[in-house]
Amino acid sequence: MRLQSLFSTERRTYGTDAVVTGSGSGIGRAFALELNRRGGRVVCADRDLVSAQETVASIAESGGNAFAVQCDVSDAEQVRDLASTAERWFGNTTRLLINNAGIGAGGKPIGESSLTDWRQAIEVNLFGVIHGCQTFVPLFRERNCGGVINIASAASFVSAPRMGPYSASKAGVLSISETLSSELAGTGIVVTVACPSMVKTNLADSEAIDAVAAQRAKRLMNLIGATPESVAHAILNAHDRGNLHVLPQIDARLVWRIKRAIPGPYTRALGLVEQMMR
């Protein structure tokens, strides 16, 4: 029976009550819409309330149930208020938390990046996830069930030059997720950390990204980026399977394997390639 459970897929993301941060656009909006298609109710949180309301309107058009909340995940008190609001709206404890909110940062080497860029990336990308886990995981522990999906990035292990603030913040998300998964082993709480590579979103519009780097990122997104819908779908399915790590795209999976096999040569080669391209 235990062997059978290892290969089974539970429908955790179907008919669930979920909170999605950063749901006003991109992957966050795709998560909210897909969860609705799976019969769930969604609290759509975003620091831009209008964007969250637009996501809710799209869900309502298809006959679904969703509620918009303004929330800056870098503020712990706002995240606690989000949990309380969600519980009141659902009429019960949230069953799935998707820590998706994030900002882009990079374009300059370490030493030239401003401390403001570092702080913003860490406060939103890393502390946003910390605040979500600190607030919702104790609620899940009370019920011995629930799910957490943290959105890291392939940048968490690619370690590309000129992406220090972003890479560091996302590496923290990856590490926290692995630690949380080990702490919750044996409970009914499932943790998944996603490391997508290029996705067609507005992430490159962040003010913390150098203009030249932003243009390069946008070109790459348009050329090889996956759609937010395909990425969200893959991540939710991986969570249903109980996977800890999910790398939705083949390029991320390839780099993951190469770096684990030859970390030193990989890092040096990456730096030399970046220098040749500039």
C-alpha positions as CSV (number, residue, x, y, z in Angstrom):
1,M,0.0,0.0,0.0
2,R,2.9,2.4,0.8
3,L,4.6,1.6,-2.5
4,Q,1.3,2.3,-4.3
5,S,1.0,5.7,-2.6
6,L,4.4,6.7,-3.8
7,F,3.2,6.5,-7.4
8,S,-0.3,7.8,-6.9
9,T,-1.5,11.3,-7.7
10,E,-3.8,13.0,-5.2
11,R,-6.0,15.8,-6.4
12,R,-4.8,18.3,-3.8
13,T,-5.3,21.3,-6.1
14,Y,-8.8,20.4,-7.1
15,G,-11.8,21.9,-5.2
16,T,-9.4,23.6,-2.8
17,D,-9.5,26.9,-1.0
18,A,-6.3,28.7,-2.0
19,V,-4.5,32.0,-1.4
20,V,-2.3,33.2,-4.3
21,T,0.0,36.1,-3.8
22,G,1.1,38.2,-6.8
23,S,-2.1,37.1,-8.5
24,G,-2.6,40.3,-10.4
25,S,-0.6,39.2,-13.4
26,G,1.7,36.6,-14.9
27,I,2.1,33.2,-13.2
28,G,0.0,34.3,-10.2
29,R,-3.0,35.1,-12.4
30,A,-2.5,31.9,-14.2
31,F,-2.5,30.0,-10.9
32,A,-5.7,31.7,-9.9
33,L,-7.5,30.9,-13.1
34,E,-6.3,27.3,-13.2
35,L,-7.4,26.7,-9.6
36,N,-10.8,28.1,-10.5
37,R,-11.0,25.7,-13.5
38,R,-10.2,22.9,-11.0
39,G,-13.2,23.8,-9.0
40,G,-11.5,25.8,-6.2
41,R,-12.1,29.1,-4.5
42,V,-9.3,31.6,-4.6
43,V,-8.3,34.7,-2.6
44,C,-6.3,36.8,-5.1
45,A,-3.7,38.9,-3.3
46,D,-1.5,41.6,-4.9
47,R,0.0,44.9,-3.9
48,D,-1.9,46.3,-6.8
49,L,-5.6,45.9,-5.8
50,V,-6.9,46.8,-9.3
51,S,-4.9,44.0,-10.9
52,A,-6.1,41.5,-8.3
53,Q,-9.7,42.7,-9.0
54,E,-9.2,42.1,-12.7
55,T,-8.1,38.5,-12.0
56,V,-11.2,38.1,-9.8
57,A,-13.4,39.5,-12.6
58,S,-12.0,36.9,-15.1
59,I,-12.8,34.1,-12.6
60,A,-16.3,35.5,-12.1
61,E,-16.9,35.6,-15.8
62,S,-16.5,31.8,-15.8
63,G,-18.8,31.3,-12.9
64,G,-16.0,30.9,-10.3
65,N,-15.6,32.3,-6.8
66,A,-12.7,34.6,-6.0
67,F,-12.0,37.5,-3.7
68,A,-9.4,40.3,-4.2
69,V,-7.2,41.5,-1.3
70,Q,-4.5,44.2,-1.4
71,C,-1.3,42.9,0.2
72,D,2.3,43.8,0.2
73,V,4.0,40.5,1.2
74,S,7.1,42.3,2.4
75,D,5.0,43.5,5.3
76,A,4.4,40.7,7.8
77,E,1.3,42.4,9.3
78,Q,-0.3,42.6,5.9
79,V,0.3,38.9,5.4
80,R,-1.3,38.1,8.7
81,D,-4.3,40.2,7.8
82,L,-4.5,38.4,4.5
83,A,-4.7,35.0,6.3
84,S,-7.5,36.4,8.6
85,T,-9.4,37.8,5.6
86,A,-9.1,34.5,3.7
87,E,-10.4,32.5,6.6
88,R,-13.4,34.8,7.0
89,W,-14.2,34.6,3.3
90,F,-13.7,30.9,3.0
91,G,-15.4,30.1,6.2
92,N,-12.5,27.8,7.1
93,T,-8.7,27.7,7.1
94,T,-7.0,28.1,3.8
95,R,-5.9,24.8,2.4
96,L,-3.3,25.9,-0.2
97,L,-0.9,28.8,-0.1
98,I,1.0,29.8,-3.2
99,N,3.8,32.2,-2.4
100,N,4.2,33.7,-5.9
101,A,4.7,37.4,-5.4
102,G,8.1,38.6,-6.6
103,I,10.0,41.3,-8.4
104,G,12.9,41.3,-10.8
105,A,16.4,42.7,-9.9
106,G,19.7,42.7,-11.6
107,G,21.8,43.9,-14.6
108,K,24.8,45.1,-12.6
109,P,27.7,43.1,-11.0
110,I,28.0,42.7,-7.3
111,G,29.6,45.8,-5.9
112,E,27.8,48.0,-8.4
113,S,24.3,46.9,-7.6
114,S,22.7,49.4,-5.1
115,L,21.9,48.3,-1.6
116,T,18.4,49.4,-2.3
117,D,18.1,46.8,-5.1
118,W,19.4,44.1,-2.7
119,R,17.0,45.1,0.0
120,Q,13.9,45.3,-2.3
121,A,14.6,41.9,-3.8
122,I,15.2,40.2,-0.5
123,E,12.2,41.9,1.2
124,V,9.7,41.0,-1.5
125,N,11.1,37.7,-2.9
126,L,12.5,36.2,0.2
127,F,10.7,37.8,3.2
128,G,7.5,37.6,1.2
129,V,7.8,33.8,1.3
130,I,9.0,33.8,4.9
131,H,6.0,35.9,6.0
132,G,3.7,33.5,4.1
133,C,5.2,30.4,5.7
134,Q,5.4,31.9,9.2
135,T,1.7,32.8,9.0
136,F,0.0,29.9,7.2
137,V,2.1,26.9,8.2
138,P,1.0,27.0,11.9
139,L,-2.6,27.0,10.6
140,F,-1.9,23.9,8.5
141,R,-0.2,22.2,11.4
142,E,-3.3,22.6,13.5
143,R,-5.2,20.5,10.9
144,N,-2.3,18.2,9.8
145,C,-3.0,19.0,6.2
146,G,-2.5,21.7,3.7
147,G,-0.1,22.7,0.9
148,V,2.5,25.3,0.3
149,I,3.9,26.1,-3.2
150,N,6.8,28.5,-3.2
151,I,7.9,30.1,-6.5
152,A,11.6,30.3,-6.6
153,S,13.4,30.5,-10.0
154,A,16.0,28.7,-12.1
155,A,18.1,31.7,-11.1
156,S,18.2,30.1,-7.6
157,F,20.8,27.6,-8.9
158,V,21.9,29.0,-12.3
159,S,24.0,31.7,-10.6
160,A,24.2,33.9,-13.7
161,P,26.4,37.0,-13.6
162,R,24.8,40.3,-12.9
163,M,21.8,38.8,-11.2
164,G,23.1,38.8,-7.6
165,P,20.1,40.3,-5.8
166,Y,17.6,38.2,-7.7
167,S,19.5,35.0,-7.5
168,A,20.3,35.4,-3.8
169,S,16.6,36.0,-3.0
170,K,15.4,33.0,-5.0
171,A,18.2,30.7,-3.6
172,G,16.8,31.6,-0.2
173,V,13.3,30.5,-1.3
174,L,14.7,27.2,-2.6
175,S,16.5,26.6,0.7
176,I,13.6,27.6,2.9
177,S,11.3,25.3,0.9
178,E,13.6,22.3,1.3
179,T,14.0,23.0,5.1
180,L,10.2,23.3,5.5
181,S,9.6,20.1,3.6
182,S,12.0,18.2,6.0
183,E,10.3,19.8,9.0
184,L,6.9,18.7,7.8
185,A,7.9,15.2,6.9
186,G,5.3,12.7,8.2
187,T,2.5,15.3,8.4
188,G,-0.2,15.8,5.8
189,I,1.3,19.1,4.7
190,V,2.9,19.0,1.2
191,V,5.6,21.5,0.2
192,T,6.6,22.2,-3.4
193,V,9.2,24.7,-4.7
194,A,9.1,25.7,-8.4
195,C,12.1,26.8,-10.3
196,P,10.9,28.1,-13.7
197,S,13.3,29.6,-16.2
198,M,12.0,32.1,-18.8
199,V,8.3,32.9,-18.6
200,K,6.4,35.5,-20.6
201,T,5.5,37.9,-17.7
202,N,6.1,41.5,-16.8
203,L,8.9,40.6,-14.4
204,A,11.5,42.5,-16.5
205,D,9.5,45.7,-16.1
206,S,10.9,46.1,-12.5
207,E,12.7,49.3,-11.8
208,A,15.4,47.3,-10.0
209,I,16.6,45.9,-13.4
210,D,19.1,47.7,-15.5
211,A,17.5,49.0,-18.7
212,V,19.9,47.1,-21.0
213,A,19.4,43.9,-19.0
214,A,15.7,44.4,-19.0
215,Q,15.6,44.7,-22.8
216,R,17.7,41.5,-23.2
217,A,15.4,39.7,-20.8
218,K,12.3,40.7,-22.7
219,R,13.8,39.5,-26.0
220,L,14.6,36.2,-24.4
221,M,11.1,35.9,-22.9
222,N,9.5,36.6,-26.2
223,L,11.8,34.1,-28.0
224,I,11.9,31.1,-25.6
225,G,9.7,32.0,-22.7
226,A,7.0,29.6,-21.7
227,T,3.4,30.8,-21.1
228,P,2.3,31.5,-17.5
229,E,-0.6,29.1,-18.1
230,S,1.6,26.1,-19.0
231,V,4.0,26.8,-16.1
232,A,1.2,27.1,-13.5
233,H,-0.5,23.9,-14.8
234,A,2.8,22.0,-14.5
235,I,3.5,23.2,-11.0
236,L,0.0,22.4,-9.7
237,N,0.2,18.9,-11.2
238,A,3.6,18.4,-9.6
239,H,2.1,19.5,-6.2
240,D,-0.6,16.9,-6.7
241,R,2.1,14.3,-7.1
242,G,3.7,15.4,-3.9
243,N,6.9,16.6,-5.6
244,L,9.2,18.8,-3.6
245,H,11.1,20.2,-6.7
246,V,9.5,21.1,-10.0
247,L,11.4,22.5,-12.9
248,P,8.7,23.1,-15.5
249,Q,11.1,23.7,-18.5
250,I,13.7,21.5,-20.1
251,D,16.4,24.1,-20.1
252,A,16.1,24.5,-16.3
253,R,16.3,20.7,-15.8
254,L,19.3,20.5,-18.0
255,V,21.2,23.2,-16.1
256,W,20.2,21.7,-12.8
257,R,21.9,18.4,-13.8
258,I,25.0,20.0,-15.3
259,K,25.7,22.2,-12.3
260,R,25.2,19.3,-9.8
261,A,27.6,17.2,-11.9
262,I,30.4,19.7,-12.5
263,P,29.7,22.8,-10.4
264,G,33.2,24.4,-10.7
265,P,33.6,24.1,-14.5
266,Y,30.0,25.1,-15.0
267,T,30.4,28.4,-13.0
268,R,33.6,29.4,-14.8
269,A,32.1,28.6,-18.2
270,L,29.0,30.6,-17.4
271,G,31.1,33.6,-16.5
272,L,33.3,33.4,-19.7
273,V,30.2,33.0,-21.9
274,E,28.6,36.1,-20.3
275,Q,31.8,38.1,-20.9
276,M,31.9,37.1,-24.6
277,M,28.3,38.2,-25.1
278,R,28.8,41.7,-23.7
